[in-house]
Amino acid sequence: MSIVKGHIMEGGPLHLVGDFEIVDAAGNRFPHSGIFSLCRCGHSESKPYCDGNHRARRWTGCHASPAAEPTHNDATSIQK
């Protein structure tokens, strides 16, 4: 079982790093290894993937919440 690390970029996408698969609503599986960027701004022409449109729209992101102590169920760590 591998651990995937998630990094929310300030004013940008969610970067997932590791070996994992994305499963769409129809159950299709898309295995991936390395860095994967998911759109958070909603302006991407290739959702759910980030295409950089957050820069053109000058999207600043969401307000950060206070840091919490990491746990095994932390949203930034997804187990495969």
FITORKE-947260 format. One record per residue: residue in one letter; x, y, z of N, C-alpha, C, CB in turn. Coordinates in Angstrom, 2 decimals, m for minus. Glycine has a CB too. Layout:
BEGIN
<type = A, neast = X, nnorth = Y, nup = Z, caeast = X, canorth = Y, caup = Z, ceast = X, cnorth = Y, cup = Z, cbeast = X, cbnorth = Y, cbup = Z> $
...
//
This chain:
BEGIN
<type = M, neast = 0.85, nnorth = m1.17, nup = 0.00, caeast = 0.00, canorth = 0.00, caup = 0.00, ceast = 0.90, cnorth = 1.24, cup = 0.00, cbeast = m0.97, cbnorth = 0.00, cbup = 1.23> $
<type = S, neast = 0.64, nnorth = 2.16, nup = m0.90, caeast = 1.49, canorth = 3.35, caup = m0.96, ceast = 0.72, cnorth = 4.57, cup = m0.45, cbeast = 1.98, cbnorth = 3.60, cbup = m2.40> $
<type = I, neast = 1.45, nnorth = 5.55, nup = m0.02, caeast = 0.88, canorth = 6.79, caup = 0.48, ceast = 0.97, cnorth = 7.83, cup = m0.62, cbeast = 1.61, cbnorth = 7.27, cbup = 1.78> $
<type = V, neast = m0.11, nnorth = 8.55, nup = m0.82, caeast = m0.13, canorth = 9.65, caup = m1.77, ceast = m0.11, cnorth = 10.94, cup = m0.97, cbeast = m1.39, cbnorth = 9.59, cbup = m2.71> $
<type = K, neast = 0.75, nnorth = 11.85, nup = m1.35, caeast = 0.80, canorth = 13.14, caup = m0.67, ceast = 0.06, cnorth = 14.17, cup = m1.49, cbeast = 2.26, cbnorth = 13.58, cbup = m0.43> $
<type = G, neast = m0.74, nnorth = 14.97, nup = m0.81, caeast = m1.46, canorth = 16.05, caup = m1.46, ceast = m0.93, cnorth = 17.39, cup = m1.00, cbeast = m2.96, cbnorth = 15.95, cbup = m1.18> $
<type = H, neast = m0.76, nnorth = 18.30, nup = m1.92, caeast = m0.28, canorth = 19.64, caup = m1.59, ceast = m1.20, cnorth = 20.66, cup = m2.25, cbeast = 1.21, cbnorth = 19.84, cbup = m2.04> $
<type = I, neast = m1.89, nnorth = 21.45, nup = m1.43, caeast = m2.76, canorth = 22.49, caup = m1.96, ceast = m1.88, cnorth = 23.71, cup = m2.25, cbeast = m3.92, cbnorth = 22.85, cbup = m0.96> $
<type = M, neast = m1.80, nnorth = 24.05, nup = m3.54, caeast = m0.98, canorth = 25.19, caup = m3.95, ceast = m1.74, cnorth = 26.49, cup = m3.69, cbeast = m0.59, cbnorth = 25.08, cbup = m5.45> $
<type = E, neast = m1.07, nnorth = 27.47, nup = m3.11, caeast = m1.71, canorth = 28.75, caup = m2.85, ceast = m2.13, cnorth = 29.39, cup = m4.18, cbeast = m0.76, cbnorth = 29.70, cbup = m2.06> $
<type = G, neast = m3.42, nnorth = 29.66, nup = m4.33, caeast = m3.92, canorth = 30.25, caup = m5.57, ceast = m3.80, cnorth = 29.32, cup = m6.77, cbeast = m3.19, cbnorth = 31.52, cbup = m5.85> $
<type = G, neast = m3.71, nnorth = 28.01, nup = m6.52, caeast = m3.53, canorth = 27.07, caup = m7.62, ceast = m4.19, cnorth = 25.74, cup = m7.35, cbeast = m2.07, cbnorth = 26.86, cbup = m7.87> $
<type = P, neast = m3.73, nnorth = 24.70, nup = m8.05, caeast = m4.38, canorth = 23.40, caup = m7.99, ceast = m4.01, cnorth = 22.59, cup = m6.75, cbeast = m4.03, cbnorth = 22.61, cbup = m9.21> $
<type = L, neast = m4.60, nnorth = 21.43, nup = m6.67, caeast = m4.21, canorth = 20.42, caup = m5.69, ceast = m3.25, cnorth = 19.49, cup = m6.40, cbeast = m5.46, cbnorth = 19.65, cbup = m5.10> $
<type = H, neast = m2.02, nnorth = 19.41, nup = m5.92, caeast = m1.04, canorth = 18.49, caup = m6.49, ceast = m1.07, cnorth = 17.20, cup = m5.70, cbeast = 0.39, cbnorth = 19.11, cbup = m6.49> $
<type = L, neast = m1.25, nnorth = 16.08, nup = m6.39, caeast = m1.14, canorth = 14.76, caup = m5.78, ceast = 0.16, cnorth = 14.15, cup = m6.26, cbeast = m2.37, cbnorth = 13.85, cbup = m6.14> $
<type = V, neast = 0.93, nnorth = 13.56, nup = m5.34, caeast = 2.21, canorth = 12.97, caup = m5.69, ceast = 2.25, cnorth = 11.55, cup = m5.17, cbeast = 3.40, cbnorth = 13.81, cbup = m5.11> $
<type = G, neast = 2.57, nnorth = 10.60, nup = m6.05, caeast = 2.68, canorth = 9.21, caup = m5.65, ceast = 2.16, cnorth = 8.28, cup = m6.73, cbeast = 1.93, cbnorth = 8.96, cbup = m4.36> $
<type = D, neast = 1.90, nnorth = 7.06, nup = m6.35, caeast = 1.32, canorth = 6.06, caup = m7.24, ceast = m0.13, cnorth = 5.84, cup = m6.81, cbeast = 2.13, cbnorth = 4.71, cbup = m7.22> $
<type = F, neast = m1.07, nnorth = 6.10, nup = m7.71, caeast = m2.48, canorth = 6.03, caup = m7.35, ceast = m3.31, cnorth = 5.88, cup = m8.60, cbeast = m2.91, cbnorth = 7.28, cbup = m6.56> $
<type = E, neast = m4.61, nnorth = 5.73, nup = m8.43, caeast = m5.51, canorth = 5.73, caup = m9.58, ceast = m6.68, cnorth = 6.65, cup = m9.28, cbeast = m6.01, cbnorth = 4.29, cbup = m9.90> $
<type = I, neast = m7.18, nnorth = 7.28, nup = m10.34, caeast = m8.37, canorth = 8.11, caup = m10.29, ceast = m9.50, cnorth = 7.25, cup = m10.85, cbeast = m8.19, cbnorth = 9.47, cbup = m11.11> $
<type = V, neast = m10.64, nnorth = 7.23, nup = m10.18, caeast = m11.81, canorth = 6.48, caup = m10.65, ceast = m12.92, cnorth = 7.48, cup = m10.91, cbeast = m12.25, cbnorth = 5.39, cbup = m9.61> $
<type = D, neast = m13.44, nnorth = 7.50, nup = m12.17, caeast = m14.49, canorth = 8.46, caup = m12.49, ceast = m15.86, cnorth = 7.93, cup = m12.07, cbeast = m14.49, cbnorth = 8.77, cbup = m14.00> $
<type = A, neast = m16.90, nnorth = 8.72, nup = m12.29, caeast = m18.26, canorth = 8.36, caup = m11.86, ceast = m18.77, cnorth = 7.09, cup = m12.52, cbeast = m19.21, cbnorth = 9.51, cbup = m12.15> $
<type = A, neast = m18.25, nnorth = 6.76, nup = m13.70, caeast = m18.68, canorth = 5.54, caup = m14.40, ceast = m17.87, cnorth = 4.32, cup = m13.98, cbeast = m18.55, cbnorth = 5.74, cbup = m15.90> $
<type = G, neast = m16.91, nnorth = 4.52, nup = m13.07, caeast = m16.10, canorth = 3.40, caup = m12.61, ceast = m14.85, cnorth = 3.15, cup = m13.43, cbeast = m16.91, cbnorth = 2.16, cbup = m12.60> $
<type = N, neast = m14.58, nnorth = 4.00, nup = m14.42, caeast = m13.36, canorth = 3.86, caup = m15.22, ceast = m12.15, cnorth = 4.21, cup = m14.36, cbeast = m13.41, cbnorth = 4.77, cbup = m16.49> $
<type = R, neast = m11.12, nnorth = 3.41, nup = m14.46, caeast = m9.92, canorth = 3.60, caup = m13.64, ceast = m8.78, cnorth = 4.16, cup = m14.48, cbeast = m9.49, cbnorth = 2.27, cbup = m12.98> $
<type = F, neast = m8.11, nnorth = 5.16, nup = m13.93, caeast = m6.99, canorth = 5.80, caup = m14.61, ceast = m5.78, cnorth = 5.76, cup = m13.68, cbeast = m7.33, cbnorth = 7.27, cbup = m15.02> $
<type = P, neast = m4.91, nnorth = 4.73, nup = m13.83, caeast = m3.73, canorth = 4.66, caup = m12.97, ceast = m2.77, cnorth = 5.81, cup = m13.28, cbeast = m3.01, cbnorth = 3.29, cbup = m13.15> $
<type = H, neast = m2.09, nnorth = 6.28, nup = m12.25, caeast = m1.16, canorth = 7.39, caup = m12.44, ceast = 0.01, cnorth = 7.25, cup = m11.47, cbeast = m1.87, cbnorth = 8.75, cbup = m12.25> $
<type = S, neast = 1.16, nnorth = 7.74, nup = m11.91, caeast = 2.34, canorth = 7.75, caup = m11.08, ceast = 3.04, cnorth = 9.09, cup = m11.29, cbeast = 3.29, cbnorth = 6.56, cbup = m11.41> $
<type = G, neast = 3.48, nnorth = 9.71, nup = m10.22, caeast = 4.18, canorth = 10.99, caup = m10.32, ceast = 3.33, cnorth = 12.12, cup = m9.78, cbeast = 4.57, cbnorth = 11.28, cbup = m11.76> $
<type = I, neast = 3.37, nnorth = 13.28, nup = m10.43, caeast = 2.61, canorth = 14.45, caup = m10.00, ceast = 1.36, cnorth = 14.59, cup = m10.86, cbeast = 3.48, cbnorth = 15.74, cbup = m10.09> $
<type = F, neast = 0.26, nnorth = 14.87, nup = m10.21, caeast = m1.03, canorth = 15.00, caup = m10.85, ceast = m1.67, cnorth = 16.26, cup = m10.29, cbeast = m1.94, cbnorth = 13.72, cbup = m10.62> $
<type = S, neast = m2.15, nnorth = 17.16, nup = m11.12, caeast = m2.72, canorth = 18.42, caup = m10.64, ceast = m4.21, cnorth = 18.48, cup = m10.93, cbeast = m2.01, cbnorth = 19.61, cbup = m11.29> $
<type = L, neast = m5.00, nnorth = 18.67, nup = m9.88, caeast = m6.45, canorth = 18.78, caup = m9.99, ceast = m6.88, cnorth = 20.23, cup = m9.82, cbeast = m7.14, cbnorth = 17.88, cbup = m8.94> $
<type = C, neast = m7.79, nnorth = 20.68, nup = m10.69, caeast = m8.29, canorth = 22.05, caup = m10.66, ceast = m9.07, cnorth = 22.31, cup = m9.38, cbeast = m9.18, cbnorth = 22.32, cbup = m11.88> $
<type = R, neast = m8.82, nnorth = 23.46, nup = m8.76, caeast = m9.60, canorth = 23.90, caup = m7.61, ceast = m10.40, cnorth = 25.15, cup = m7.92, cbeast = m8.69, cbnorth = 24.16, cbup = m6.42> $
<type = C, neast = m10.05, nnorth = 25.87, nup = m8.98, caeast = m10.68, canorth = 27.17, caup = m9.25, ceast = m11.97, cnorth = 27.06, cup = m10.05, cbeast = m9.72, cbnorth = 28.06, cbup = m9.97> $
<type = G, neast = m12.13, nnorth = 25.97, nup = m10.80, caeast = m13.32, canorth = 25.79, caup = m11.62, ceast = m13.22, cnorth = 26.39, cup = m13.01, cbeast = m14.48, cbnorth = 26.37, cbup = m10.92> $
<type = H, neast = m12.09, nnorth = 27.01, nup = m13.35, caeast = m11.94, canorth = 27.67, caup = m14.65, ceast = m11.23, cnorth = 26.81, cup = m15.70, cbeast = m11.19, cbnorth = 28.94, cbup = m14.47> $
<type = S, neast = m10.75, nnorth = 25.64, nup = m15.33, caeast = m10.02, canorth = 24.78, caup = m16.25, ceast = m10.92, cnorth = 24.32, cup = m17.39, cbeast = m9.43, cbnorth = 23.58, cbup = m15.51> $
<type = E, neast = m10.37, nnorth = 24.30, nup = m18.60, caeast = m11.09, canorth = 23.78, caup = m19.76, ceast = m10.98, cnorth = 22.25, cup = m19.82, cbeast = m10.54, cbnorth = 24.41, cbup = m21.07> $
<type = S, neast = m10.15, nnorth = 21.66, nup = m18.98, caeast = m9.96, canorth = 20.21, caup = m19.00, ceast = m10.21, cnorth = 19.60, cup = m17.62, cbeast = m8.53, cbnorth = 19.87, cbup = m19.48> $
<type = K, neast = m11.27, nnorth = 20.07, nup = m16.95, caeast = m11.60, canorth = 19.55, caup = m15.61, ceast = m11.68, cnorth = 18.03, cup = m15.64, cbeast = m12.93, cbnorth = 20.15, cbup = m15.11> $
<type = P, neast = m11.24, nnorth = 17.34, nup = m14.64, caeast = m10.83, canorth = 17.82, caup = m13.33, ceast = m9.36, cnorth = 18.23, cup = m13.28, cbeast = m11.09, cbnorth = 16.77, cbup = m12.31> $
<type = Y, neast = m8.67, nnorth = 18.18, nup = m14.42, caeast = m7.25, canorth = 18.49, caup = m14.46, ceast = m7.02, cnorth = 20.00, cup = m14.50, cbeast = m6.59, cbnorth = 17.83, cbup = m15.67> $
<type = C, neast = m5.93, nnorth = 20.44, nup = m13.92, caeast = m5.56, canorth = 21.86, caup = m13.96, ceast = m4.91, cnorth = 22.17, cup = m15.30, cbeast = m4.59, cbnorth = 22.22, cbup = m12.79> $
<type = D, neast = m5.33, nnorth = 23.27, nup = m15.94, caeast = m4.69, canorth = 23.69, caup = m17.19, ceast = m4.06, cnorth = 25.07, cup = m17.07, cbeast = m5.72, cbnorth = 23.69, cbup = m18.32> $
<type = G, neast = m3.98, nnorth = 25.60, nup = m15.85, caeast = m3.33, canorth = 26.89, caup = m15.62, ceast = m4.24, cnorth = 28.10, cup = m15.73, cbeast = m2.22, cbnorth = 27.05, cbup = m16.58> $
<type = N, neast = m5.53, nnorth = 27.90, nup = m16.01, caeast = m6.44, canorth = 29.04, caup = m16.15, ceast = m6.59, cnorth = 29.85, cup = m14.87, cbeast = m7.79, cbnorth = 28.55, cbup = m16.58> $
<type = H, neast = m6.22, nnorth = 29.30, nup = m13.72, caeast = m6.29, canorth = 30.06, caup = m12.48, ceast = m5.38, cnorth = 31.29, cup = m12.55, cbeast = m5.89, cbnorth = 29.18, cbup = m11.29> $
<type = R, neast = m4.28, nnorth = 31.18, nup = m13.30, caeast = m3.37, canorth = 32.33, caup = m13.46, ceast = m4.01, cnorth = 33.44, cup = m14.28, cbeast = m2.04, cbnorth = 31.89, cbup = m14.12> $
<type = A, neast = m4.62, nnorth = 33.07, nup = m15.41, caeast = m5.24, canorth = 34.06, caup = m16.29, ceast = m6.41, cnorth = 34.76, cup = m15.60, cbeast = m5.73, cbnorth = 33.40, cbup = m17.59> $
<type = R, neast = m7.12, nnorth = 34.02, nup = m14.75, caeast = m8.27, canorth = 34.58, caup = m14.03, ceast = m7.87, cnorth = 35.25, cup = m12.72, cbeast = m9.29, cbnorth = 33.48, cbup = m13.75> $
<type = R, neast = m6.58, nnorth = 35.16, nup = m12.40, caeast = m6.05, canorth = 35.73, caup = m11.16, ceast = m6.80, cnorth = 35.20, cup = m9.94, cbeast = m6.13, cbnorth = 37.25, cbup = m11.20> $
<type = W, neast = m7.08, nnorth = 33.92, nup = m9.98, caeast = m7.77, canorth = 33.26, caup = m8.87, ceast = m6.83, cnorth = 33.21, cup = m7.68, cbeast = m8.24, cbnorth = 31.83, cbup = m9.26> $
<type = T, neast = m7.30, nnorth = 33.61, nup = m6.52, caeast = m6.44, canorth = 33.67, caup = m5.35, ceast = m6.63, cnorth = 32.51, cup = m4.39, cbeast = m6.68, cbnorth = 34.95, cbup = m4.61> $
<type = G, neast = m7.61, nnorth = 31.69, nup = m4.64, caeast = m7.81, canorth = 30.53, caup = m3.78, ceast = m8.76, cnorth = 30.80, cup = m2.64, cbeast = m6.50, cbnorth = 30.07, cbup = m3.23> $
<type = C, neast = m8.72, nnorth = 29.91, nup = m1.69, caeast = m9.61, canorth = 29.97, caup = m0.53, ceast = m8.80, cnorth = 30.41, cup = 0.68, cbeast = m10.28, cbnorth = 28.59, cbup = m0.27> $
<type = H, neast = m9.49, nnorth = 30.92, nup = 1.67, caeast = m8.82, canorth = 31.27, caup = 2.91, ceast = m8.31, cnorth = 30.00, cup = 3.58, cbeast = m9.77, cbnorth = 32.05, cbup = 3.86> $
<type = A, neast = m7.11, nnorth = 30.06, nup = 4.09, caeast = m6.52, canorth = 28.90, caup = 4.75, ceast = m7.14, cnorth = 28.74, cup = 6.14, cbeast = m4.99, cbnorth = 29.05, cbup = 4.85> $
<type = S, neast = m7.35, nnorth = 27.50, nup = 6.51, caeast = m7.82, canorth = 27.22, caup = 7.86, ceast = m6.61, cnorth = 27.02, cup = 8.76, cbeast = m8.76, cbnorth = 25.97, cbup = 7.89> $
<type = P, neast = m6.79, nnorth = 27.15, nup = 10.05, caeast = m5.65, canorth = 26.96, caup = 10.96, ceast = m5.08, cnorth = 25.56, cup = 10.81, cbeast = m6.07, cbnorth = 27.21, cbup = 12.43> $
<type = A, neast = m3.78, nnorth = 25.43, nup = 10.95, caeast = m3.13, canorth = 24.13, caup = 10.83, ceast = m3.57, cnorth = 23.22, cup = 11.96, cbeast = m1.59, cbnorth = 24.28, cbup = 10.83> $
<type = A, neast = m3.77, nnorth = 21.98, nup = 11.63, caeast = m4.15, canorth = 20.98, caup = 12.63, ceast = m3.04, cnorth = 19.96, cup = 12.76, cbeast = m5.49, cbnorth = 20.29, cbup = 12.24> $
<type = E, neast = m3.04, nnorth = 19.25, nup = 13.86, caeast = m2.08, canorth = 18.17, caup = 14.04, ceast = m2.38, cnorth = 17.09, cup = 13.00, cbeast = m2.13, cbnorth = 17.60, cbup = 15.50> $
<type = P, neast = m1.37, nnorth = 16.60, nup = 12.28, caeast = m1.61, canorth = 15.54, caup = 11.29, ceast = m2.11, cnorth = 14.27, cup = 11.96, cbeast = m0.34, cbnorth = 15.25, cbup = 10.48> $
<type = T, neast = m3.02, nnorth = 13.58, nup = 11.27, caeast = m3.54, canorth = 12.31, caup = 11.76, ceast = m3.44, cnorth = 11.28, cup = 10.66, cbeast = m5.01, cbnorth = 12.44, cbup = 12.25> $
<type = H, neast = m3.76, nnorth = 10.06, nup = 10.96, caeast = m3.74, canorth = 9.01, caup = 9.95, ceast = m4.81, cnorth = 9.23, cup = 8.90, cbeast = m3.93, cbnorth = 7.65, cbup = 10.59> $
<type = N, neast = m5.86, nnorth = 9.97, nup = 9.24, caeast = m6.97, canorth = 10.21, caup = 8.31, ceast = m6.90, cnorth = 11.61, cup = 7.73, cbeast = m8.31, cbnorth = 10.00, cbup = 9.01> $
<type = D, neast = m5.74, nnorth = 12.25, nup = 7.79, caeast = m5.57, canorth = 13.61, caup = 7.27, ceast = m5.92, cnorth = 13.64, cup = 5.79, cbeast = m4.11, cbnorth = 14.11, cbup = 7.50> $
<type = A, neast = m6.65, nnorth = 14.68, nup = 5.34, caeast = m7.09, canorth = 14.79, caup = 3.96, ceast = m5.93, cnorth = 14.90, cup = 2.98, cbeast = m8.00, cbnorth = 15.97, cbup = 3.81> $
<type = T, neast = m4.73, nnorth = 15.25, nup = 3.45, caeast = m3.60, canorth = 15.38, caup = 2.53, ceast = m2.90, cnorth = 14.05, cup = 2.31, cbeast = m2.62, cbnorth = 16.40, cbup = 3.05> $
<type = S, neast = m3.29, nnorth = 12.99, nup = 3.02, caeast = m2.70, canorth = 11.67, caup = 2.82, ceast = m3.81, cnorth = 10.70, cup = 2.46, cbeast = m1.93, cbnorth = 11.19, cbup = 4.08> $
<type = I, neast = m3.71, nnorth = 10.13, nup = 1.28, caeast = m4.71, canorth = 9.20, caup = 0.80, ceast = m4.05, cnorth = 7.85, cup = 0.62, cbeast = m5.36, cbnorth = 9.69, cbup = m0.54> $
<type = Q, neast = m4.61, nnorth = 6.81, nup = 1.18, caeast = m4.03, canorth = 5.49, caup = 1.01, ceast = m4.66, cnorth = 4.79, cup = m0.17, cbeast = m4.20, cbnorth = 4.66, cbup = 2.28> $
<type = K, neast = m3.84, nnorth = 4.07, nup = m0.89, caeast = m4.27, canorth = 3.33, caup = m2.08, ceast = m4.69, cnorth = 1.95, cup = m1.68, cbeast = m3.16, cbnorth = 3.27, cbup = m3.14> $
//
